[in-house]
């Protein structure tokens, strides 16, 4: 085979290889960040010692986990939630930045009683939403609308959980 034919074959091969290269690069603003649920425990919601709902839950403890919360979740099953465990009993407030689903936010006392509920907190808002009406030790986040559906009552519904 002469040198010219070898050269043409080499160029054809290079051309073919470069045409197969994937040029679908995404910029950081185009990338979809998504986190998924990891069951870490079970939580029961009770009225008058009667279980009204049982949930699979994730726990949020420490600064990083509590600041991330349910951010970057595109969905959550009806029987799932996140329980925030705080080291101090004090008033709390939350916001919904980068949280992509509406949530009911239940502020819970040290005695595990629901103090107050923020219902259907709108997703992706960059301002704070209503905080607790007093000192709390825990916060439970569930899908928006679930507190009404399950019959959660401020000052009455109690939480019991285990890891």
C-alpha positions as CSV (number, residue, x, y, z in Angstrom):
1,X,0.0,0.0,0.0
2,X,1.4,3.3,-0.9
3,X,2.0,6.1,1.6
4,X,-0.8,8.3,0.3
5,X,-3.5,5.6,0.8
6,X,-2.2,5.0,4.4
7,X,-2.3,8.7,5.1
8,X,-6.0,8.9,3.8
9,X,-7.0,5.9,5.9
10,X,-5.3,7.5,9.0
11,X,-7.2,10.8,8.4
12,X,-10.5,8.9,7.9
13,X,-10.0,7.1,11.2
14,X,-9.2,10.3,13.1
15,X,-12.2,12.0,11.6
16,X,-14.4,9.1,12.6
17,X,-13.1,9.0,16.2
18,X,-13.6,12.8,16.7
19,X,-17.1,12.6,15.3
20,X,-18.0,10.0,17.9
21,X,-16.9,12.2,20.8
22,X,-19.7,13.3,23.1
23,X,-19.9,17.1,23.2
24,X,-22.9,17.2,25.6
25,X,-21.2,19.1,28.4
26,X,-23.3,20.6,31.1
27,X,-22.5,23.8,32.9
28,X,-23.0,23.8,36.7
29,X,-26.2,25.8,36.3
30,X,-27.6,23.1,34.0
31,X,-26.8,20.2,36.2
32,X,-29.7,18.7,38.2
33,X,-28.8,18.1,41.8
34,X,-31.1,15.6,43.4
35,X,-31.0,13.8,46.7
36,X,-32.9,10.7,47.6
37,X,-34.6,9.4,50.7
38,X,-32.7,7.2,53.1
39,X,-34.7,5.4,55.8
40,X,-33.0,5.9,59.1
41,X,-35.9,5.3,61.5
42,X,-39.7,5.0,62.1
43,X,-41.9,7.7,63.6
44,X,-45.5,7.4,64.8
45,X,-47.9,10.3,65.1
46,X,-50.4,9.7,67.9
47,X,-53.6,11.4,69.2
48,X,-54.8,10.1,72.6
49,X,-52.3,7.2,72.4
50,X,-53.9,6.1,69.1
51,X,-51.5,5.9,66.1
52,X,-52.8,8.1,63.4
53,X,-49.9,7.7,61.0
54,X,-46.6,5.9,60.8
55,X,-43.7,7.3,58.8
56,X,-40.3,6.3,57.5
57,X,-37.9,9.1,58.5
58,X,-34.5,10.5,57.9
59,X,-32.8,12.3,60.7
60,X,-31.1,15.7,60.4
61,X,-28.6,16.3,63.2
62,X,-25.7,18.7,63.2
63,X,-25.2,21.9,61.3
64,X,-24.7,20.5,57.8
65,X,-27.7,18.1,57.9
66,X,-30.0,20.7,59.4
67,X,-29.0,23.4,56.9
68,X,-29.5,21.0,53.9
69,X,-32.8,19.4,55.2
70,X,-35.0,18.4,52.3
71,X,-33.2,20.6,49.7
72,X,-32.9,19.2,46.2
73,X,-35.7,16.6,46.6
74,X,-38.0,16.5,43.6
75,X,-40.4,14.2,45.4
76,X,-41.1,12.4,48.6
77,X,-43.5,9.5,49.3
78,X,-46.5,10.3,51.5
79,X,-45.3,8.1,54.3
80,X,-41.8,9.7,54.5
81,X,-40.5,12.7,56.4
82,X,-37.4,14.3,57.9
83,X,-37.0,14.8,61.7
84,X,-34.6,17.5,62.8
85,X,-33.0,16.9,66.2
86,X,-31.6,20.0,67.8
87,X,-29.3,20.2,70.8
88,X,-31.0,23.1,72.4
89,X,-34.7,23.9,73.2
90,X,-35.3,27.3,71.6
91,X,-37.5,29.0,69.0
92,X,-36.8,27.8,65.5
93,X,-37.6,29.1,62.0
94,X,-37.1,27.6,58.5
95,X,-37.0,28.7,54.9
96,X,-37.6,26.9,51.7
97,X,-34.6,27.9,49.5
98,X,-33.7,25.0,47.1
99,X,-36.5,22.9,48.6
100,X,-38.5,21.8,45.5
101,X,-41.7,20.3,47.1
102,X,-44.3,22.0,49.4
103,X,-44.0,21.0,53.0
104,X,-45.9,20.9,56.2
105,X,-43.5,21.9,58.9
106,X,-44.3,20.7,62.4
107,X,-42.6,22.4,65.3
108,X,-42.4,20.0,68.2
109,X,-41.7,20.6,71.9
110,X,-39.1,18.8,74.1
111,X,-42.0,16.6,75.3
112,X,-42.6,15.5,71.6
113,X,-46.0,17.4,71.3
114,X,-46.7,19.3,68.1
115,X,-46.6,23.0,69.1
116,X,-47.6,24.5,65.8
117,X,-47.7,23.7,62.1
118,X,-46.8,25.7,59.0
119,X,-49.0,24.2,56.3
120,X,-48.0,23.9,52.6
121,X,-44.9,26.1,52.9
122,X,-44.2,27.1,49.3
123,X,-41.2,25.6,47.6
124,X,-38.2,27.6,46.4
125,X,-38.8,30.7,48.4
126,X,-35.9,32.7,49.6
127,X,-37.6,34.3,52.6
128,X,-38.2,32.8,56.0
129,X,-41.5,31.3,56.8
130,X,-43.4,31.4,60.1
131,X,-41.3,30.0,62.9
132,X,-42.2,28.1,66.0
133,X,-44.6,29.8,68.5
134,X,-42.3,29.0,71.3
135,X,-39.2,26.9,72.2
136,X,-38.9,23.6,70.5
137,X,-36.5,20.7,70.4
138,X,-37.6,19.0,67.1
139,X,-39.0,19.8,63.7
140,X,-40.8,17.3,61.4
141,X,-41.1,18.0,57.7
142,X,-43.6,16.1,55.7
143,X,-45.3,16.6,52.3
144,X,-47.6,19.6,52.1
145,X,-51.2,18.9,53.1
146,X,-50.4,15.7,55.1
147,X,-51.0,17.3,58.5
148,X,-54.6,18.0,57.6
149,X,-55.1,14.6,55.9
150,X,-53.7,12.7,58.9
151,X,-55.5,14.8,61.6
152,X,-52.5,16.3,63.3
153,X,-53.6,18.7,66.0
154,X,-51.5,21.5,67.5
155,X,-51.0,20.9,71.2
156,X,-52.3,17.4,71.1
157,X,-50.5,15.2,68.5
158,X,-47.5,13.4,70.0
159,X,-44.4,12.0,68.1
160,X,-42.7,8.7,69.0
161,X,-39.7,7.6,67.0
162,X,-36.8,5.1,67.0
163,X,-33.7,4.8,64.9
